[in-house]
Amino acid sequence: MTLRIALFTMILALLPACDDDSGTGNNTNNVNNTNNVNNTNNTNNVNNTNNVNNTNNVNNTNNVNNINNITFETTIEVGPGLALTDPCEVNWESLTPSTLVLIHYRAEPYRCKFALATAGTAEAPLVVRGVPAPSGDLPVITGEDALTPLALDYWNEVRSVVKVGGVSHSSDFPSYISIENLEIRSARPAYDFTDDSGSAQTFVENAAAIHVEEGDHITVRGCTLTDSGNGFFAGSASSYLLLEGNYIHGNGIEGSIYEHNNYTESDHITFQYNHFGPLRDGCPGNNLKDRSKGTVIRFNWIEAGNRTIDLVDSDYEDFYNDPAYAQTHVYGNILIKHDVEENGQVLHYGGDSGDFTRYRKGTLWFYNNTVISYRSGNTTLLGISSGDESAVCFNNVIYATAGGTYMAISGGEGIIALENNWLPTGWREVHGSNNGTITPLDNIEETDPGFTDFSGGDYTLGGTSDAIDGGRALEAALASYPLSRQYLIHQSSEPRPVAGANDPGAFEHP
């Protein structure tokens, strides 16, 4: 392992940077558009949080606190037959730490917008939690024809249904806030609402179901975010965000490349156990787009989108000069490309602003993912932006239904260590010219990975799969990012079995 890393580091030092971003493929989404994240001043179900595995089950010190065992000083209940029948009757502007707000299911959506700005603590958080119906259906909060309580006073109302931070009615910095078990939807044109002054407004294109303008240790767990410009949006004044066990799908703006299911730029962010579904029809945005430092994407199911994952640059010096910006971890995910997206790339890593000084210039750790491409044309696994970026790609199952000759590993830039993966026979380094370097080692090359039930969407390894025990151990540098869990359909996880050597892919054969 030491020799392998040393060789990888030596190659990276010797290869000159290249200003040709040919690794981005044919997608016009590679443009200088940081305003949707950086300028925040411009305009299926989970029945209980205990059913979603908490981050404390995974060994990573960057995780958000465990709130399941907290006793709250104040509990506020909203719903049919209760003293408060609508979320607009809650005094959102004066909620204190150690408060639990329970919003009970009703058949009719709640038409209420609100903002959260409570400064909680790990021991005394603010939790806004939906109480699902017996069927498991989540309470719905919609932006369509919604009202904002007149007691609230916050800017950029046209940007969200639920907002965290960025308010005039409080000087507190939001912290330790958790939003759980709610379906939050319909923040986009041409949905109208009434703002905190009683005036009629219309949502803008880059509105989000949830918009975190600022806040520390903010959790969104067990929610459905849909029918909005962006499903989840967070700006650079946010830190230590956790998205866990959510269903994020059906977002975007028709014909626009600037809105996505997720669009974030945070000081550390973790995505785990989420189901990212396709965007709305006719919406060419990416699925998970992120400009954060300290990004961890693990144990998720992510399907469709112009790019499945788009990891690009920040324009904040505090971000791109931080060592955490240069280390990105993507592992244990199921990544699916359908035969409808224009862009053949699964993951893009580096930057899209054109200012190469801000690009990530670090290492993408990409391991134990299961990648499925249903495209009839070419697919490219990794579009790396320049020779200053590298990827350590190991223990993955990478499969294309069209055959191995349609699957390329690289878009033509960067340095890739390709080790102990299951690869389709005939796979290619690139589909075009190659200015980068790929170093393959100990990969398995076959025609069929031997999934348990491929046609039924079961991508676990069957008992006769050639991939079983074909992976390698994780290096010491990944001790804080272990394979302790695996995705459980849908929006949950389970312990990853320990059975012999590591299996390539997101699932271990028991």
ABEGO torsion letter per residue (X at the ends): XAAAAAAAAAAAAABBBBABBAAAEABAABBBBAAAAABAABXXBBABAAABBBAAABBBAABBBBAAABBBABBBBBEBGBABABAAABBAAABBBGBBBBBBBBABBBBBBBBBABBBBAABBBBBBBBBBAAGBBBBBBABGBBBBAABBBBGAAABABBBEGBAABABBBBGBBBBGBBBBGBBOABBBBBAAGBBBBBBAABBABBBABEBGBBBBGBBBBGBABABBBBAABBGBBBBGBBBBGBEBBGBAABBABBBBBBEBBBBGBBBBBBBBGBABBABBBABBGBBBBGBBBBEEABABBBBBBABAAAAABAAAABBBBBGBBBBBBAABABABABBBGBAAGBAAABAGBBBBBBGBBBBBABABBBBABBBABAABBBBBBGBBBBBAAEAAABBABAGBEBBBBBGBBBBBGBBABABBBABBBBBBGBBBBABAGBABAAAGBABBBAABAABGABBBBBAAAAABBBABBBBOBGBBBBBBBBEBBBBEABBBX
